[in-house]
Amino acid sequence: MDISVNELRKAIISDNELSFSNNGRDYILYGWDQCDGYVLSFECYGELIWQSAPMPRSACADEFIKYYIGSQGAVI
């Protein structure tokens, strides 16, 4: 199932993990709370593709969405 930007944003804000497919590839987006903020990681088949610095969860969502939208021209 392909996923929209709105679905990604909702998942980041409300969940700690999301699995989805895009362009025929399987991804996992997951995060965790640390003492200095929330960290969000994005992987494809076990390979780390993107990771945020610790920050508020909503800021992680914004940073990831910018990355995700920018990557749509390339097959990520």
C-alpha positions in Angstrom: 0.0 0.0 0.0 1.4 3.4 -0.9 1.0 6.1 1.7 0.1 9.8 1.5 2.0 12.6 3.2 -1.0 13.2 5.5 -1.1 9.6 6.5 2.7 9.8 7.3 2.2 12.9 9.4 -0.7 11.4 11.4 1.3 8.2 12.0 4.4 10.0 13.2 2.4 12.1 15.6 0.3 9.3 17.0 2.4 6.1 16.7 6.0 5.0 17.3 6.2 2.7 14.3 4.8 2.5 10.8 5.4 0.0 8.0 4.5 0.9 4.4 5.3 0.4 0.7 6.3 3.0 -1.8 7.4 2.4 -5.4 7.3 -1.4 -4.7 9.8 -1.1 -1.8 9.0 -1.8 1.9 9.8 0.8 4.5 9.6 1.1 8.3 9.4 4.5 10.1 9.9 4.4 13.8 10.8 6.6 16.7 11.5 6.8 20.4 11.6 9.3 23.2 15.0 10.3 24.7 15.7 12.7 27.5 16.6 15.4 24.9 13.7 14.8 22.5 12.1 12.4 20.1 14.2 10.6 17.5 12.7 9.4 14.2 14.4 6.8 11.9 13.5 5.6 8.4 14.7 2.3 7.0 14.3 0.2 3.9 15.1 -3.5 4.2 17.1 -2.9 7.4 19.2 -0.1 5.9 19.0 3.3 7.7 18.0 5.9 5.1 17.3 8.9 7.3 17.3 9.8 11.0 16.4 13.0 12.9 18.3 14.7 15.6 16.4 14.7 19.0 13.7 17.3 18.8 9.9 17.6 19.5 7.8 15.0 17.8 6.0 17.5 15.6 9.4 18.9 14.4 10.5 15.4 13.6 7.4 15.0 11.5 8.1 18.3 9.7 11.7 17.3 8.9 10.8 13.9 7.7 8.0 15.2 5.5 10.4 17.6 3.9 12.8 14.7 3.3 10.1 12.4 2.0 8.6 15.0 -0.4 12.1 15.9 -1.7 12.9 12.2 -2.3 9.8 11.5 -4.3 11.6 12.5 -7.5 14.1 9.7 -6.9 13.3 6.2 -6.1 14.0 5.9 -2.4 
